[in-house]
């Protein structure tokens, strides 16, 4: 269907006040796991694992509120 897009994503997040040192360590370990061919093969079933930094995740097109605001308005979605 022209103009239609469907996507989903999953990410790992930490509480807002988590220290930068802890976030860096988590990011490093997660990226190392995603570099392991056996783990990557398991995760690639139904998706494409992407490693990167917290800044990469925050700036990804999937995290853009203006994109989703259009969808919410068009579908007349209301919160409970």
C-alpha positions in Angstrom: 0.0 0.0 0.0 1.6 3.3 -1.0 2.6 5.6 1.8 2.1 3.0 4.5 4.8 2.1 6.9 4.8 -0.4 9.8 7.7 -0.8 12.1 8.5 -1.8 15.6 11.5 -1.7 17.8 12.8 -2.7 21.2 15.4 -1.0 23.2 17.0 -1.3 26.6 16.7 1.7 28.9 17.7 2.6 32.4 16.1 5.0 34.9 16.7 8.7 34.2 19.2 9.2 37.1 21.4 6.2 36.3 25.1 7.3 36.4 26.9 7.8 33.1 29.5 5.2 34.2 26.7 2.6 34.6 25.1 3.5 31.3 28.5 3.3 29.5 29.1 -0.2 31.0 25.7 -1.5 30.1 26.1 -0.1 26.6 29.5 -1.7 26.2 28.3 -5.1 27.4 25.2 -5.1 25.3 27.1 -4.1 22.2 29.6 -6.9 22.9 26.7 -9.4 23.2 25.3 -8.2 19.9 28.7 -8.7 18.3 28.7 -12.4 19.3 27.6 -14.4 16.1 25.7 -17.0 18.1 23.6 -14.5 20.0 23.2 -12.3 16.9 21.8 -15.3 15.0 19.2 -16.0 17.6 18.1 -12.3 17.7 17.9 -12.0 13.9 14.9 -14.3 13.8 12.2 -11.7 13.0 14.4 -8.7 13.4 17.7 -6.9 12.8 19.7 -6.2 16.0 21.4 -2.9 15.9 24.1 -1.8 18.3 25.2 1.7 19.0 25.4 4.4 21.7 22.6 5.8 23.8 22.8 8.9 21.7 22.3 6.8 18.5 19.1 5.3 20.1 17.8 8.6 21.2 18.2 10.2 17.8 16.9 7.3 15.8 13.9 8.0 13.5 11.8 5.6 15.7 12.1 7.9 18.7 10.8 11.0 16.9 7.7 12.2 18.6 6.7 14.4 15.7 6.4 11.3 13.5 4.2 9.5 15.9 2.1 12.6 16.7 0.8 12.6 13.2 -0.2 8.9 13.5 -1.9 9.6 16.9 -3.8 12.6 15.5 -4.9 10.8 12.3 -6.1 7.7 14.2 -7.7 9.9 16.9 -5.9 7.9 19.6 -6.8 9.0 23.2 -5.1 7.9 26.4 -7.2 6.3 29.1 
